[in-house]
């Protein structure tokens, strides 16, 4: 998520007030550096993460790198 924000591949608009409010409170999980520590109030961040993963799969992006930007190639198949 951080890499996507940094590269402007993901933009959070003012209409995402709950997400904007919770982001500064997020802390990395000590055991899993790619994840955040579970705390009350992190639901907007979880929702954004799930949305990015599912949208990335549908948009042929994977691991935050789009194929049009020299990314990791096609996404794994979607389980139905």
C-alpha positions as a printed NumPy array, in Angstrom:
array([[  0.   ,   0.   ,   0.   ],
       [  2.846,   2.337,   0.885],
       [  4.59 ,   1.686,  -2.433],
       [  1.365,   2.305,  -4.345],
       [  0.817,   5.616,  -2.54 ],
       [  4.416,   6.634,  -3.085],
       [  4.232,   5.94 ,  -6.835],
       [  0.793,   7.584,  -7.249],
       [ -0.676,   4.242,  -8.324],
       [ -3.237,   4.682,  -5.525],
       [ -4.751,   7.992,  -4.475],
       [ -6.865,   8.43 ,  -1.349],
       [ -9.498,  11.127,  -1.835],
       [-11.015,  13.411,   0.784],
       [-14.194,  11.306,   0.678],
       [-12.298,   8.498,   2.483],
       [-12.393,  10.309,   5.832],
       [-12.314,   7.167,   8.015],
       [ -9.322,   5.76 ,   6.138],
       [ -7.472,   9.075,   6.35 ],
       [ -8.207,   9.22 ,  10.075],
       [ -6.962,   5.696,  10.822],
       [ -3.751,   5.65 ,   8.728],
       [ -1.6  ,   7.683,  11.167],
       [ -2.546,   5.252,  13.948],
       [ -1.337,   2.136,  12.089],
       [  1.772,   0.371,  13.385],
       [  3.757,  -2.408,  11.701],
       [  3.406,  -5.863,  13.183],
       [  6.704,  -6.832,  14.855],
       [  6.444, -10.41 ,  13.603],
       [  5.269,  -9.665,  10.048],
       [  6.807,  -6.455,   8.708],
       [  4.5  ,  -6.471,   5.65 ],
       [  1.421,  -6.316,   7.874],
       [ -0.018,  -3.934,  10.445],
       [ -0.595,  -4.763,  14.086],
       [ -4.278,  -5.533,  14.662],
       [ -5.923,  -2.795,  16.735],
       [ -9.433,  -1.441,  17.219],
       [-10.249,   1.049,  14.498],
       [ -8.132,  -0.447,  11.698],
       [-11.14 ,  -1.703,   9.721],
       [-10.902,   1.074,   7.066],
       [ -7.269,   0.113,   6.386],
       [ -8.189,  -3.589,   6.162],
       [-10.982,  -2.747,   3.731],
       [ -8.645,  -0.666,   1.575],
       [ -6.084,  -3.477,   1.518],
       [ -8.688,  -6.057,   0.469],
       [ -9.997,  -3.678,  -2.19 ],
       [ -6.522,  -3.088,  -3.593],
       [ -5.746,  -6.801,  -3.711],
       [ -9.009,  -7.715,  -5.445],
       [ -8.84 ,  -4.714,  -7.771],
       [ -5.231,  -5.515,  -8.592],
       [ -6.129,  -9.062,  -9.534],
       [ -8.94 ,  -7.885, -11.768],
       [ -6.762,  -5.164, -13.28 ],
       [ -3.939,  -7.629, -14.03 ],
       [ -1.712,  -6.159, -11.314],
       [  0.019,  -8.121,  -8.583],
       [  2.168,  -7.298,  -5.538],
       [  1.58 ,  -3.571,  -6.035],
       [  3.346,  -3.571,  -9.401],
       [  1.302,  -3.077, -12.553],
       [  2.223,  -4.966, -15.702],
       [  2.164,  -1.687, -17.644],
       [  4.871,  -0.415, -15.29 ],
       [  7.116,  -3.432, -15.792],
       [  5.526,  -5.33 , -12.932],
       [  5.426,  -8.958, -12.001],
       [  3.385, -10.148, -14.97 ],
       [ -0.111, -11.586, -15.002],
       [ -1.986, -12.114, -11.794],
       [ -2.83 , -15.582, -10.516],
       [ -6.262, -16.835, -11.538],
       [ -9.261, -15.649,  -9.587],
       [-10.913, -18.41 ,  -7.54 ],
       [-14.619, -18.591,  -8.257]])
